[in-house]
Amino acid sequence: MQELTLPFFTTQFLAKAFLTLFLIFYFFFSILLIRQVQIMTAAVKTDLNRILKLASFLNLGISIVFLVFAFFA
């Protein structure tokens, strides 16, 4: 009796699908993080506001780069 094999469901495909899904969630988290930092910096005035905004935008940029690499790798 032959085993039923599905050619698309290889280990490599499942790993890439999981990684891509994870990076999509990470991208949306980065967008939410920017919004949270904007709300926080409007409510609390400190010297670190510019650094926090920069860090949140860097986080978004890194998530976009990783997501693009995941789609084209």
FIVO-468156 format. One record per atom (N, C-alpha, C, O): residue in three letters; x, y, z. Coordinates in Angstrom, 1 decimal, padded with zeros to 4 digits. Atoms other than C-alpha are relative to their C-alpha. Layout:
BEGIN
PT   resn     east    north       up
PT    ALA        X        Y        Z
...
// end
This chain:
BEGIN
PT   resn     east    north       up
PT    MET    000.8   -001.2    000.0
PT    MET    000.0    000.0    000.0
PT    MET    000.9    001.2    000.0
PT    MET    001.9    001.3    000.8
PT    GLN   -000.8   -001.2    000.1
PT    GLN    001.4    003.4   -000.9
PT    GLN   -000.5    001.1    001.0
PT    GLN   -001.6    001.2    001.4
PT    GLU    000.3   -001.1   -001.0
PT    GLU    001.6    006.3    001.5
PT    GLU   -000.5    001.2   -000.8
PT    GLU    000.0    001.5   -001.9
PT    LEU    000.5   -001.3    000.6
PT    LEU   -000.3    009.5    000.7
PT    LEU    001.0    001.1    000.4
PT    LEU    001.2    001.4    001.5
PT    THR   -000.9   -001.1   -000.2
PT    THR    002.2    012.3    000.3
PT    THR   -000.5    001.3   -000.7
PT    THR   -001.0    001.2   -001.8
PT    LEU    000.4   -001.2    000.6
PT    LEU    001.5    015.9   -000.3
PT    LEU    001.2    000.8   -000.3
PT    LEU    002.0    001.1    000.6
PT    PRO   -001.3   -000.6    000.4
PT    PRO    004.2    017.7   -002.3
PT    PRO    000.2    001.4    000.6
PT    PRO    001.3    001.8    000.7
PT    PHE   -000.2   -001.4   -000.5
PT    PHE    003.5    021.2   -000.9
PT    PHE    000.3    000.0    001.5
PT    PHE    001.0    001.0    001.9
PT    PHE   -000.2   -000.1   -001.4
PT    PHE    003.7    020.3    002.8
PT    PHE    001.3   -000.6    000.4
PT    PHE    001.3   -001.6    001.1
PT    THR   -001.3    000.4   -000.4
PT    THR    007.4    019.8    003.1
PT    THR    000.4    000.8    001.3
PT    THR   -000.3    001.7    001.7
PT    THR   -000.5   -000.6   -001.2
PT    THR    009.3    020.8    006.2
PT    THR    000.4    001.5   -000.3
PT    THR    000.2    002.4    000.5
PT    GLN   -000.4   -001.3    000.4
PT    GLN    010.8    023.8    004.3
PT    GLN   -001.2    000.9   -000.2
PT    GLN   -001.2    002.1    000.2
PT    PHE    001.2   -000.8    000.3
PT    PHE    007.4    025.0    003.2
PT    PHE   -000.7    000.4    001.3
PT    PHE   -001.1    001.5    001.5
PT    LEU    000.7   -000.3   -001.3
PT    LEU    005.9    024.7    006.7
PT    LEU    000.8    001.0    000.8
PT    LEU    000.3    001.9    001.5
PT    ALA   -000.9   -001.0   -000.7
PT    ALA    008.9    026.6    008.2
PT    ALA   -000.1    001.4   -000.6
PT    ALA   -000.3    002.3    000.2
PT    LYS    000.2   -001.3    000.6
PT    LYS    008.6    029.4    005.7
PT    LYS   -001.4    000.6    000.2
PT    LYS   -001.5    001.8    000.5
PT    ALA    001.3   -000.5   -000.2
PT    ALA    004.9    029.6    006.1
PT    ALA   -000.2    000.5    001.5
PT    ALA   -000.8    001.6    001.7
PT    PHE    000.1   -000.4   -001.4
PT    PHE    005.2    029.8    009.9
PT    PHE    000.8    001.3    000.2
PT    PHE    000.3    002.2    000.9
PT    LEU   -000.8   -001.2   -000.2
PT    LEU    008.0    032.4    009.7
PT    LEU   -000.7    001.2   -000.6
PT    LEU   -000.6    002.3   -000.1
PT    THR    000.6   -001.2    000.7
PT    THR    006.1    034.6    007.2
PT    THR   -001.2    000.4    000.9
PT    THR   -001.5    001.6    001.0
PT    LEU    001.1   -000.4   -000.8
PT    LEU    003.0    034.5    009.4
PT    LEU    000.4    000.7    001.3
PT    LEU   -000.2    001.7    001.7
PT    PHE   -000.5   -000.6   -001.2
PT    PHE    005.0    035.3    012.5
PT    PHE    000.5    001.5   -000.3
PT    PHE    000.2    002.4    000.4
PT    LEU   -000.5   -001.3    000.4
PT    LEU    006.6    038.3    010.6
PT    LEU   -001.1    000.9   -000.3
PT    LEU   -001.0    002.1   -000.1
PT    ILE    001.2   -000.9    000.3
PT    ILE    003.2    039.6    009.5
PT    ILE   -000.6    000.5    001.4
PT    ILE   -000.9    001.6    001.5
PT    PHE    000.5   -000.4   -001.4
PT    PHE    002.1    039.6    013.2
PT    PHE    001.0    001.0    000.6
PT    PHE    000.5    001.9    001.2
PT    TYR   -001.0   -000.9   -000.5
PT    TYR    005.4    041.3    014.1
PT    TYR   -000.1    001.4   -000.6
PT    TYR    000.0    002.4    000.0
PT    PHE    000.2   -001.3    000.7
PT    PHE    004.7    044.0    011.5
PT    PHE   -001.1    000.7    000.6
PT    PHE   -001.0    001.9    000.9
PT    PHE    001.1   -000.6   -000.6
PT    PHE    001.3    044.7    012.9
PT    PHE    000.3    000.5    001.5
PT    PHE   -000.2    001.5    001.9
PT    PHE   -000.4   -000.4   -001.3
PT    PHE    002.8    044.8    016.4
PT    PHE    000.8    001.2    000.0
PT    PHE    000.7    002.1    000.8
PT    SER   -000.8   -001.2    000.2
PT    SER    005.3    047.4    015.2
PT    SER   -000.8    001.2   -000.2
PT    SER   -000.6    002.3    000.3
PT    ILE    000.9   -001.2    000.3
PT    ILE    002.5    049.6    013.9
PT    ILE   -000.7    000.4    001.3
PT    ILE   -000.8    001.5    001.6
PT    LEU    000.6   -000.3   -001.3
PT    LEU    000.7    049.3    017.3
PT    LEU    001.0    000.6    000.9
PT    LEU    000.6    001.5    001.7
PT    LEU   -001.0   -000.6   -000.9
PT    LEU    003.9    050.1    019.1
PT    LEU    000.2    001.5   -000.3
PT    LEU    000.4    002.3    000.6
PT    ILE   -000.1   -001.4    000.4
PT    ILE    004.3    053.3    017.1
PT    ILE   -001.2    000.8    000.6
PT    ILE   -001.0    001.9    001.1
PT    ARG    001.2   -000.7   -000.5
PT    ARG    000.7    054.3    018.0
PT    ARG    000.1    000.2    001.6
PT    ARG   -000.2    001.2    002.1
PT    GLN   -000.1   -000.1   -001.4
PT    GLN    001.3    053.5    021.7
PT    GLN    001.1    001.0    000.4
PT    GLN    000.9    001.8    001.4
PT    VAL   -001.0   -001.0   -000.4
PT    VAL    004.5    055.6    021.8
PT    VAL   -000.5    001.4   -000.3
PT    VAL   -000.2    002.3    000.5
PT    GLN    000.6   -001.3    000.2
PT    GLN    002.7    058.5    020.2
PT    GLN   -001.0    000.4    001.1
PT    GLN   -000.9    001.6    001.5
PT    ILE    000.9   -000.4   -001.1
PT    ILE    000.0    058.4    022.8
PT    ILE    000.7    000.2    001.3
PT    ILE    000.4    001.2    002.0
PT    MET   -000.8   -000.2   -001.2
PT    MET    002.5    058.0    025.6
PT    MET    000.8    001.3    000.0
PT    MET    000.8    002.0    001.0
PT    THR   -000.8   -001.3    000.1
PT    THR    004.7    060.9    024.4
PT    THR   -000.9    001.2    000.1
PT    THR   -000.5    002.3    000.5
PT    ALA    001.0   -001.1   -000.1
PT    ALA    001.6    063.1    024.1
PT    ALA   -000.4    000.2    001.5
PT    ALA   -000.7    001.3    001.9
PT    ALA    000.5   -000.1   -001.4
PT    ALA    000.6    062.3    027.7
PT    ALA    001.1    000.3    001.0
PT    ALA    000.9    001.0    002.0
PT    VAL   -001.1   -000.2   -000.9
PT    VAL    004.0    062.3    029.3
PT    VAL    001.2    000.7   -000.7
PT    VAL    001.7    000.1   -001.7
PT    LYS   -001.1   -000.7    000.6
PT    LYS    006.6    064.9    028.4
PT    LYS    001.3   -000.3    000.7
PT    LYS    001.5    000.0    001.9
PT    THR   -001.3    000.3   -000.5
PT    THR    010.2    063.7    028.9
PT    THR    001.0    000.3   -001.0
PT    THR    000.7    000.6   -002.2
PT    ASP   -001.1   -000.2    000.9
PT    ASP    013.6    064.1    027.4
PT    ASP    000.2   -001.2   -001.0
PT    ASP    000.9   -001.1   -002.0
PT    LEU   -000.2    001.2    000.8
PT    LEU    013.4    060.6    026.0
PT    LEU   -001.0   -000.2   -001.1
PT    LEU   -001.0   -001.2   -001.8
PT    ASN    001.1    000.2    001.0
PT    ASN    010.4    061.2    023.7
PT    ASN    000.6   -000.2   -001.4
PT    ASN    000.1   -001.1   -002.1
PT    ARG   -000.5    000.2    001.3
PT    ARG    012.5    061.6    020.6
PT    ARG    000.7   -001.3   -000.2
PT    ARG    000.6   -001.9   -001.3
PT    ILE   -000.7    001.3    000.0
PT    ILE    014.6    058.5    021.4
PT    ILE   -001.0   -001.1   -000.1
PT    ILE   -000.8   -002.1   -000.9
PT    LEU    001.0    001.0    000.0
PT    LEU    011.5    056.5    022.0
PT    LEU   -000.7   -000.1   -001.4
PT    LEU   -001.0   -001.2   -001.9
PT    LYS    000.6    000.0    001.3
PT    LYS    009.9    057.6    018.7
PT    LYS    000.9   -000.6   -001.0
PT    LYS    000.5   -001.3   -001.9
PT    LEU   -001.0    000.5    001.0
PT    LEU    013.1    056.9    016.8
PT    LEU    000.1   -001.6    000.2
PT    LEU    000.2   -002.3   -000.8
PT    ALA   -000.1    001.4   -000.2
PT    ALA    013.3    053.4    018.4
PT    ALA   -001.2   -000.7   -000.6
PT    ALA   -001.1   -001.8   -001.1
PT    SER    001.2    000.7    000.5
PT    SER    009.7    052.6    017.5
PT    SER    000.0    000.0   -001.6
PT    SER   -000.5   -001.0   -002.2
PT    PHE    000.0    000.0    001.5
PT    PHE    010.2    053.7    013.8
PT    PHE    001.1   -001.0   -000.5
PT    PHE    001.0   -001.6   -001.5
PT    LEU   -001.1    000.9    000.4
PT    LEU    013.5    051.7    013.7
PT    LEU   -000.6   -001.5    000.1
PT    LEU   -000.3   -002.3   -000.8
PT    ASN    000.6    001.3   -000.1
PT    ASN    011.5    048.7    014.9
PT    ASN   -000.9   -000.3   -001.1
PT    ASN   -000.9   -001.4   -001.7
PT    LEU    000.9    000.2    001.1
PT    LEU    008.9    049.2    012.2
PT    LEU    000.9   -000.3   -001.3
PT    LEU    000.5   -001.1   -002.1
PT    GLY   -000.9    000.2    001.1
PT    GLY    011.7    049.5    009.6
PT    GLY    000.6   -001.4   -000.1
PT    GLY    000.7   -002.0   -001.1
PT    ILE   -000.6    001.3    000.0
PT    ILE    013.4    046.3    010.7
PT    ILE   -001.1   -001.1   -000.3
PT    ILE   -000.8   -002.1   -000.9
PT    SER    001.0    001.0    000.2
PT    SER    010.1    044.4    010.7
PT    SER   -000.4    000.0   -001.5
PT    SER   -000.7   -001.1   -002.1
PT    ILE    000.2   -000.1    001.4
PT    ILE    009.5    045.6    007.1
PT    ILE    001.1   -000.7   -000.8
PT    ILE    000.8   -001.5   -001.7
PT    VAL   -001.2    000.6    000.7
PT    VAL    013.0    044.5    006.0
PT    VAL   -000.1   -001.5    000.2
PT    VAL    000.0   -002.3   -000.8
PT    PHE    000.1    001.5   -000.2
PT    PHE    012.5    041.0    007.6
PT    PHE   -001.2   -000.6   -000.8
PT    PHE   -001.1   -001.7   -001.3
PT    LEU    001.1    000.5    000.8
PT    LEU    009.1    040.7    006.0
PT    LEU    000.2   -000.1   -001.5
PT    LEU   -000.2   -001.1   -002.1
PT    VAL   -000.4    000.1    001.5
PT    VAL    010.4    041.5    002.5
PT    VAL    000.9   -001.2   -000.2
PT    VAL    000.8   -001.9   -001.2
PT    PHE   -001.0    001.2    000.2
PT    PHE    013.3    039.0    003.0
PT    PHE   -000.8   -001.3    000.1
PT    PHE   -000.4   -002.2   -000.7
PT    ALA    000.8    001.2   -000.2
PT    ALA    010.8    036.4    004.1
PT    ALA   -000.8   -000.4   -001.3
PT    ALA   -000.9   -001.5   -001.7
PT    PHE    000.7    000.3    001.2
PT    PHE    008.7    036.8    001.0
PT    PHE    000.8   -000.4   -001.2
PT    PHE    000.4   -001.2   -002.0
PT    PHE   -000.8    000.2    001.2
PT    PHE    011.5    036.8   -001.5
PT    PHE    001.1   -001.1    000.2
PT    PHE    001.9   -001.3   -000.7
PT    ALA   -001.1    001.0   -000.3
PT    ALA    013.8    034.2    000.2
PT    ALA   -000.5   -001.4   -000.3
PT    ALA    000.3   -002.4   -000.2
// end
